Structures are given as C-alpha cells and as structure tokens.
C-alpha cells in the first residue's frame, strides 16, 4: 500500500520514585525483547521516567529515533504526572500498558503494583483530556504486553494517517443525494484537511492530459489487469488519461499532508462531458491505497482510508442496496447457512471494487445510466461478484449537527452467485434486520458503507474511540436478547 503510514514504535518505561527504577527498566527490556522476537522492531527509550525533566529527555530521545507511536509502560506503579504529560506532549498515538507480577518469590522487594498504577494513569489522562489506547486488559507478562503492542500498531497506523490526511473532493453531491453530504467541521476536529474543487476544475485538468505520453503504459497495465474481462478496450485510453489526471492532481495538491483520499463526482453530468464513468479508475487507485469514494461521499472516503490503514488491505465502498429474493434465499442460503432472510442483503456499487476483490471481472457500461444516456458514454465500470469470505461493514459519519457517529458490523460475503450487475455480493450479517432498523435507519446513516475484507471490528472500535466517537454513538450489530434503546421489547 502506497498511501498509509509506516508505524515507528517506541517504548518508554516509567517509574515511581519510591519503587526501584531497575524494576521498570528490566521489565521494559523483557517486553521489548518479546516484541522483537514475535513481531519486529521497537525503539527502547533509555531514559526511565520518574519526573517531568525525565519526561522531556525521553521525548527528545523518541523524536530523534523518529518514533511516531509510543507505548508508555508501567513497570511499577508509575508517576501519574510525568507519564500522562509524556502522552500529552508526544506527537502521535500513545498506548498505556502495565507489568504483571512475575512470581510469588518476588512479592516483597520486586512487587511493582502497576495494576494499581494503571488506575491513576487513566484517571490523570482523563483530567488532562489526553487520548490514549488502553487494551481490554492492559496488565500482562512481557509476552502478553508484546501481543498488546502488536494490536496497537494498526490502531496507531489509522490515527497517524487520519491526522495527516487530506481529502480532495470534486463537485457537490448529486441531486437527491443529501445523504452523502455532511458538515466538514468534524474533519477539522479529527485533524483532516479538506480541499473542495469544482468538477469543472477536474475537467480542465483532464483535457490538459490529452495526448499524455504516459497513457499507453497505463493502458497496457489496465489490459494486463483485466485479461479476458477487457470487454471495452476502446475506452481504456480515456480511463488512463483520467487516472493520470487524478494522480497528478494528488501530487500537486497534497500540500503539507502525507496521505490523500478522494471524494469524486461520477454523475449526472460526468458521463456526458468526460465520455465515460470513472468506476474502474476509482477501483485502481483504491487498490493502491488511495481510496476514491463515489458521489462526493467525503465521510465515505475517510471511512475507506481508515479501513485501509487498519487492515493494510484494499477496501471498497458499497450501497447497502437490496434484499435477497426469496427464491434465492430458499435455494442457495436457507439450508446451507444459519442466516435468516433478514440477515442477508446485497451490497452493490456500479463498479468501483478492485479486481482483486472480485471473483471475476469484466469491463462494462453502467446499466442504470444506460437507461437514460447513450451507452458509449457510460462505459468504465468493473463488474463482478465480490469474493466470498469474512468482511467488516462500517462507517464513520458526521451528523447534520456535526456530531461524530460510527457503526461496525462483522459478517461475511456468501459464495452465492448474484445473477446481477455491477460490483455486488450477497452479504450476511447476524441480526442485520434489527441492526438495519435500529442503527442504520434510527441513527440516520447514509446508504454507503465501507467494507474491509476480514474481521476488523475490534481494531476499528478502538480507532473510533481514539478519534473521539462517544460510546453512545459507536454502534454494532447486537446479538439476540440484547435490545437496542429504540427497540420495542414486545415486538
């Protein structure tokens, strides 16, 4: 992936002055050693922090080492002031973890009481309004702490990415797509920069790329990717021209930001003026780690970027689109899977899902648009059934009154032939019917959802918490017997 951060981890031990500093130092060394043996490199801060001056010295060490994510490790009770100031002043995501006691033979001179110290640390973090990642059970042996750090890495990667992200949008959302429009205030609160452009600006740049000498090489790459699915070869030069237009725009407009996502206009005037639809190009950039959302869905692009950073893999953006017909359910699903009719639905979009995430693919024209436009202007979609396997459906959204809200639902794509068009799959999410009614409808989420290929609910949940989504606004598909606040208990 070209467009997500590389996490450079640091670990700093802290020590309360009435405890042996050597206890924290030795435990830090053991935790770092365990991490290296299992997962990879981590920088050990030599300064063990007892006070604010130590904290300043440690910050310089971490900065010099290029660390952009930090583990604050309580080898003993820890100094609540210095350790939380360290988290406050460190420029990057921070995790807190604490050492468990090793053996009954060391419960006198070498008892660390970090179990207790974590309580004071968390309390002081709250007092200072400092965000930190605290694992589900934050106290452990060296090996267990190494595992905790490993789970922190994708969370850190997403947070670093969001804080250094620019979303570039083109045009207002299409008519009757108010659901894709949301206040940008929360983008700034998250640290995201936004550059809003007219689609006319994009069209001008596209025209300037006509005859670009790089186009034939991009066409060859497209032909190689599509293989036998290259059903519209005549449109590839224009698509290549558009791809180069977007990539050059990113290079020229990245500004101070390291990472970029795009929220693009794709209809209604796009097809008639550009002469194609951008779906395939959107899929190719997304496969490179540069998410491109449809219909100027700015928070959709942000959601895709977060999923890319967490999973380290391609994501897609789909409509929560249509029900599964009864005859398909009866013949393909009912006797083969433990899902009810209301647990299954079809996720669809015109053709923006990367070829790697499709069971088969063909370049086609956009069927819905062809009903009202000449076919030649609607070419450029990548059609095929989405690969079966585990997925996470999720979205981060701003409400109309600028409140952050998110959902996460784990499920799977079933190996059921869709018999339909576009990039589409049969999705199954436990208790989807209740989730659809009491979260998606009740909390006014738009029809677009991001899809990560795998189960990443645990990590996304932590990312959304770190980014400031309140617990009451962070929802999931609740199991049977666990009622939603708006759910009728007598239904």
GUBA-501655 format. One line per 4 residues: their letters; for each residue x, y, z of C-alpha. Coordinates in steps of 0.25 Angstrom, whole numbers, plus 5000, padded with zeros to 4 digits. Example, Ala and Ser with C-alpha at 12.3 -4.5 7.8 and 13.67 -1.06 7.14 Angstrom:
2
AS) 5049:4982:5031 ~ 5055:4996:5029 $
***
This chain:
491
XXXX) 5000:5000:5000 ~ 5006:5013:4996 ~ 4997:5023:5004 ~ 4997:5018:5018 $
XXXX) 5007:5021:5029 ~ 5019:5013:5034 ~ 5018:5012:5049 ~ 5031:5014:5056 $
XXXX) 5029:5009:5070 ~ 5036:5014:5083 ~ 5034:5008:5097 ~ 5037:5017:5109 $
XXXX) 5037:5011:5124 ~ 5032:5020:5135 ~ 5036:5018:5150 ~ 5030:5024:5163 $
XXXX) 5042:5029:5171 ~ 5038:5021:5183 ~ 5040:5008:5175 ~ 5053:5002:5169 $
XXXX) 5055:5008:5155 ~ 5062:4995:5151 ~ 5049:4988:5152 ~ 5043:4997:5141 $
XXXX) 5056:4997:5133 ~ 5057:4981:5133 ~ 5042:4979:5131 ~ 5043:4989:5119 $
XXXX) 5055:4981:5113 ~ 5047:4968:5114 ~ 5035:4974:5108 ~ 5043:4980:5096 $
XXXX) 5051:4967:5094 ~ 5038:4959:5094 ~ 5032:4968:5083 ~ 5044:4968:5075 $
XXXX) 5044:4952:5075 ~ 5030:4951:5071 ~ 5027:4964:5063 ~ 5038:4973:5059 $
XXXX) 5046:4985:5063 ~ 5043:4995:5074 ~ 5051:5006:5079 ~ 5055:5006:5094 $
XXXX) 5055:5019:5101 ~ 5068:5018:5110 ~ 5062:5029:5120 ~ 5053:5023:5130 $
XXXX) 5043:5034:5134 ~ 5041:5038:5149 ~ 5039:5053:5147 ~ 5036:5064:5137 $
XXXX) 5051:5066:5134 ~ 5052:5051:5131 ~ 5040:5053:5122 ~ 5046:5064:5114 $
XXXX) 5059:5056:5112 ~ 5051:5044:5108 ~ 5043:5052:5097 ~ 5056:5056:5091 $
XXXX) 5061:5042:5090 ~ 5048:5038:5084 ~ 5048:5049:5074 ~ 5062:5047:5070 $
XXXX) 5059:5032:5067 ~ 5047:5036:5058 ~ 5036:5030:5067 ~ 5022:5033:5063 $
XXXX) 5015:5023:5072 ~ 5018:5021:5087 ~ 5016:5011:5097 ~ 5016:5016:5112 $
XXXX) 5020:5004:5120 ~ 5017:5004:5135 ~ 5028:4995:5140 ~ 5024:4999:5154 $
XXXX) 5013:5008:5160 ~ 5018:5019:5151 ~ 5018:5035:5153 ~ 5004:5039:5148 $
XXXX) 5008:5053:5145 ~ 5020:5051:5137 ~ 5015:5039:5130 ~ 5002:5046:5125 $
XXXX) 5010:5058:5121 ~ 5018:5049:5113 ~ 5006:5045:5106 ~ 5001:5059:5104 $
XXXX) 5013:5064:5098 ~ 5017:5053:5089 ~ 5013:5055:5075 ~ 5006:5043:5071 $
XXXX) 4997:5032:5077 ~ 5000:5026:5091 ~ 4997:5013:5097 ~ 4998:5010:5112 $
XXXX) 5001:4996:5118 ~ 5006:4991:5131 ~ 5014:4980:5136 ~ 5008:4968:5143 $
XXXX) 5016:4962:5155 ~ 5025:4950:5151 ~ 5026:4941:5162 ~ 5022:4939:5177 $
XXXX) 5036:4939:5181 ~ 5037:4954:5177 ~ 5025:4960:5184 ~ 5034:4968:5194 $
XXXX) 5045:4975:5188 ~ 5041:4974:5174 ~ 5026:4976:5175 ~ 5022:4987:5165 $
XXXX) 5008:4990:5167 ~ 5006:4994:5153 ~ 4992:4988:5153 ~ 4989:4999:5163 $
XXXX) 4997:5010:5155 ~ 4988:5008:5143 ~ 4976:5013:5150 ~ 4983:5026:5154 $
XXXX) 4989:5027:5140 ~ 4975:5026:5133 ~ 4969:5036:5143 ~ 4980:5046:5140 $
XXXX) 4979:5044:5125 ~ 4964:5048:5127 ~ 4967:5060:5135 ~ 4977:5065:5124 $
XXXX) 4967:5062:5113 ~ 4978:5053:5107 ~ 4974:5041:5097 ~ 4981:5028:5099 $
XXXX) 4979:5014:5095 ~ 4977:5005:5107 ~ 4976:4990:5103 ~ 4964:4982:5108 $
XXXX) 4973:4976:5119 ~ 4985:4985:5120 ~ 4993:4977:5130 ~ 5002:4966:5126 $
XXXX) 5014:4958:5125 ~ 5025:4962:5115 ~ 5019:4953:5104 ~ 5005:4958:5107 $
XXXX) 5010:4972:5106 ~ 5016:4969:5093 ~ 5003:4964:5088 ~ 4996:4976:5093 $
XXXX) 5006:4985:5085 ~ 5004:4977:5073 ~ 4989:4980:5073 ~ 4992:4995:5076 $
XXXX) 5000:4996:5063 ~ 4988:4996:5053 ~ 4981:5006:5062 ~ 4993:5015:5062 $
XXXX) 4994:5014:5047 ~ 4980:5019:5045 ~ 4981:5030:5055 ~ 4994:5035:5049 $
XXXX) 4988:5034:5035 ~ 4976:5042:5039 ~ 4984:5053:5046 ~ 4992:5054:5033 $
XXXX) 4981:5053:5023 ~ 4976:5062:5012 ~ 4962:5058:5005 ~ 4961:5064:4992 $
XXXX) 4947:5066:4986 ~ 4941:5069:4973 ~ 4928:5076:4971 ~ 4915:5076:4980 $
XXXX) 4908:5063:4983 ~ 4898:5059:4972 ~ 4883:5064:4973 ~ 4875:5055:4983 $
XXXX) 4888:5050:4990 ~ 4887:5059:5002 ~ 4891:5046:5010 ~ 4905:5047:5004 $
XXXX) 4906:5062:5009 ~ 4911:5065:5024 ~ 4917:5076:5031 ~ 4932:5077:5029 $
XXXX) 4934:5083:5043 ~ 4937:5069:5049 ~ 4948:5067:5039 ~ 4956:5078:5044 $
XXXX) 4953:5073:5058 ~ 4960:5060:5054 ~ 4972:5067:5048 ~ 4967:5064:5034 $
XXXX) 4969:5075:5023 ~ 4959:5076:5012 ~ 4961:5082:4998 ~ 4948:5084:4991 $
XXXX) 4948:5087:4976 ~ 4938:5088:4965 ~ 4937:5077:4955 ~ 4940:5088:4944 $
XXXX) 4954:5089:4950 ~ 4956:5074:4949 ~ 4950:5074:4935 ~ 4960:5085:4931 $
XXXX) 4972:5077:4936 ~ 4967:5065:4929 ~ 4967:5072:4916 ~ 4981:5077:4919 $
XXXX) 4985:5062:4920 ~ 4980:5059:4906 ~ 4991:5052:4898 ~ 5000:5050:4911 $
XXXX) 5012:5041:4907 ~ 5009:5032:4919 ~ 4995:5028:4914 ~ 5000:5016:4906 $
XXXX) 5007:5010:4918 ~ 4995:5011:4927 ~ 4986:5005:4916 ~ 4996:4993:4916 $
XXXX) 4995:4992:4931 ~ 4980:4992:4930 ~ 4979:4981:4919 ~ 4988:4972:4928 $
XXXX) 4979:4974:4940 ~ 4966:4972:4932 ~ 4971:4960:4924 ~ 4959:4953:4917 $
XXXX) 4950:4963:4924 ~ 4954:4975:4915 ~ 4941:4976:4908 ~ 4942:4991:4905 $
XXXX) 4956:4993:4900 ~ 4953:5006:4893 ~ 4950:5013:4906 ~ 4963:5010:4912 $
XXXX) 4971:5022:4907 ~ 4961:5031:4913 ~ 4961:5024:4926 ~ 4977:5024:4926 $
XXXX) 4976:5039:4924 ~ 4967:5041:4935 ~ 4975:5032:4945 ~ 4988:5041:4941 $
XXXX) 4979:5053:4944 ~ 4976:5049:4958 ~ 4990:5044:4961 ~ 4996:5057:4956 $
XXXX) 4985:5065:4964 ~ 4989:5058:4977 ~ 5004:5061:4975 ~ 5001:5076:4972 $
XXXX) 4991:5077:4983 ~ 4996:5069:4994 ~ 5002:5081:5001 ~ 5006:5079:5015 $
XXXX) 4999:5065:5016 ~ 5005:5052:5015 ~ 4993:5044:5011 ~ 4981:5046:5002 $
XXXX) 4967:5041:4999 ~ 4958:5046:4988 ~ 4943:5048:4988 ~ 4939:5048:4974 $
XXXX) 4927:5053:4965 ~ 4923:5042:4956 ~ 4909:5046:4951 ~ 4900:5052:4945 $
XXXX) 4908:5061:4936 ~ 4921:5054:4937 ~ 4918:5043:4927 ~ 4913:5053:4916 $
XXXX) 4925:5062:4918 ~ 4937:5053:4921 ~ 4931:5042:4912 ~ 4932:5030:4922 $
XXXX) 4929:5027:4936 ~ 4941:5027:4946 ~ 4938:5014:4954 ~ 4949:5006:4949 $
XXXX) 4959:5017:4951 ~ 4954:5018:4965 ~ 4956:5004:4968 ~ 4970:5004:4963 $
XXXX) 4974:5016:4972 ~ 4967:5009:4984 ~ 4975:4997:4981 ~ 4988:5006:4982 $
XXXX) 4983:5010:4996 ~ 4977:5023:4991 ~ 4962:5022:4994 ~ 4953:5028:4984 $
XXXX) 4939:5029:4988 ~ 4927:5031:4979 ~ 4916:5042:4979 ~ 4925:5052:4986 $
XXXX) 4924:5044:4999 ~ 4934:5051:5007 ~ 4932:5043:5020 ~ 4931:5030:5012 $
XXXX) 4945:5033:5006 ~ 4950:5036:5021 ~ 4944:5022:5025 ~ 4951:5015:5014 $
XXXX) 4964:5021:5017 ~ 4963:5017:5032 ~ 4959:5003:5028 ~ 4971:5002:5018 $
XXXX) 4981:5007:5029 ~ 4975:4997:5039 ~ 4975:4985:5030 ~ 4987:4988:5022 $
XXXX) 4978:4983:5010 ~ 4969:4988:4999 ~ 4955:4993:5004 ~ 4942:4997:4996 $
XXXX) 4930:5006:4997 ~ 4916:4999:4995 ~ 4902:5003:4995 ~ 4894:4995:5006 $
XXXX) 4886:4992:4994 ~ 4875:4982:4992 ~ 4868:4970:4999 ~ 4872:4956:4994 $
XXXX) 4860:4950:4987 ~ 4852:4939:4994 ~ 4855:4928:4983 ~ 4870:4931:4984 $
XXXX) 4869:4930:4999 ~ 4861:4917:4999 ~ 4870:4910:4988 ~ 4884:4916:4992 $
XXXX) 4884:4920:5006 ~ 4874:4914:5015 ~ 4879:4900:5017 ~ 4894:4904:5015 $
XXXX) 4896:4915:5025 ~ 4890:4919:5039 ~ 4884:4932:5034 ~ 4870:4937:5033 $
XXXX) 4864:4945:5022 ~ 4866:4958:5029 ~ 4881:4955:5032 ~ 4885:4955:5017 $
XXXX) 4885:4966:5007 ~ 4892:4971:4995 ~ 4904:4981:4995 ~ 4906:4987:4982 $
XXXX) 4912:4999:4974 ~ 4914:5002:4960 ~ 4928:4996:4958 ~ 4938:5003:4968 $
XXXX) 4942:4990:4975 ~ 4956:4986:4972 ~ 4958:4974:4963 ~ 4966:4967:4974 $
XXXX) 4953:4966:4982 ~ 4944:4961:4971 ~ 4942:4946:4968 ~ 4943:4950:4953 $
XXXX) 4942:4963:4946 ~ 4938:4970:4933 ~ 4939:4984:4928 ~ 4925:4988:4924 $
XXXX) 4916:5000:4923 ~ 4907:5005:4935 ~ 4894:4999:4933 ~ 4885:5009:4941 $
XXXX) 4891:5021:4934 ~ 4890:5014:4920 ~ 4874:5015:4922 ~ 4875:5030:4920 $
XXXX) 4888:5032:4913 ~ 4896:5027:4901 ~ 4903:5014:4904 ~ 4917:5019:4899 $
XXXX) 4917:5030:4910 ~ 4914:5020:4921 ~ 4926:5011:4919 ~ 4936:5009:4930 $
XXXX) 4930:5000:4941 ~ 4937:4988:4946 ~ 4926:4977:4949 ~ 4927:4964:4956 $
XXXX) 4923:4957:4969 ~ 4930:4961:4981 ~ 4939:4950:4987 ~ 4933:4941:4998 $
XXXX) 4939:4942:5012 ~ 4939:4950:5025 ~ 4936:4965:5024 ~ 4934:4977:5033 $
XXXX) 4923:4987:5029 ~ 4926:5000:5036 ~ 4925:5015:5034 ~ 4930:5028:5041 $
XXXX) 4920:5039:5039 ~ 4917:5053:5044 ~ 4902:5056:5047 ~ 4895:5069:5041 $
XXXX) 4898:5076:5055 ~ 4913:5072:5054 ~ 4914:5060:5063 ~ 4923:5048:5061 $
XXXX) 4915:5035:5059 ~ 4920:5021:5055 ~ 4916:5007:5053 ~ 4923:4994:5051 $
XXXX) 4917:4980:5047 ~ 4924:4968:5045 ~ 4919:4957:5035 ~ 4923:4950:5022 $
XXXX) 4920:4950:5007 ~ 4914:4937:5003 ~ 4918:4929:4991 ~ 4905:4931:4985 $
XXXX) 4904:4935:4970 ~ 4897:4949:4970 ~ 4891:4948:4956 ~ 4892:4963:4955 $
XXXX) 4901:4975:4950 ~ 4911:4984:4956 ~ 4921:4980:4967 ~ 4912:4972:4976 $
XXXX) 4911:4962:4986 ~ 4902:4954:4996 ~ 4905:4959:5010 ~ 4901:4952:5023 $
XXXX) 4902:4959:5036 ~ 4896:4953:5048 ~ 4883:4961:5053 ~ 4885:4970:5041 $
XXXX) 4870:4973:5041 ~ 4870:4979:5055 ~ 4883:4986:5052 ~ 4877:4992:5039 $
XXXX) 4865:4997:5046 ~ 4870:5002:5060 ~ 4884:5007:5056 ~ 4885:5010:5041 $
XXXX) 4871:5016:5040 ~ 4869:5020:5054 ~ 4882:5028:5054 ~ 4881:5033:5040 $
XXXX) 4893:5027:5034 ~ 4894:5028:5019 ~ 4893:5017:5009 ~ 4908:5016:5007 $
XXXX) 4916:5007:5015 ~ 4931:5004:5015 ~ 4935:4989:5014 ~ 4948:4983:5019 $
XXXX) 4952:4969:5015 ~ 4953:4962:5028 ~ 4948:4963:5043 ~ 4954:4976:5048 $
XXXX) 4943:4980:5057 ~ 4952:4980:5070 ~ 4962:4989:5063 ~ 4952:4999:5057 $
XXXX) 4945:5000:5070 ~ 4958:5005:5077 ~ 4961:5014:5065 ~ 4947:5021:5066 $
XXXX) 4949:5022:5081 ~ 4962:5028:5080 ~ 4957:5038:5069 ~ 4947:5043:5079 $
XXXX) 4934:5036:5076 ~ 4926:5035:5088 ~ 4922:5021:5093 ~ 4907:5024:5091 $
XXXX) 4910:5028:5077 ~ 4918:5015:5074 ~ 4909:5004:5070 ~ 4910:4990:5065 $
XXXX) 4900:4978:5061 ~ 4895:4974:5075 ~ 4892:4959:5077 ~ 4878:4953:5080 $
XXXX) 4874:4957:5094 ~ 4882:4970:5094 ~ 4872:4981:5091 ~ 4875:4994:5084 $
XXXX) 4870:5006:5092 ~ 4859:5009:5082 ~ 4855:4994:5080 ~ 4841:4990:5084 $
XXX) 4843:4979:5095 ~ 4829:4974:5091 ~ 4831:4973:5076 $
***
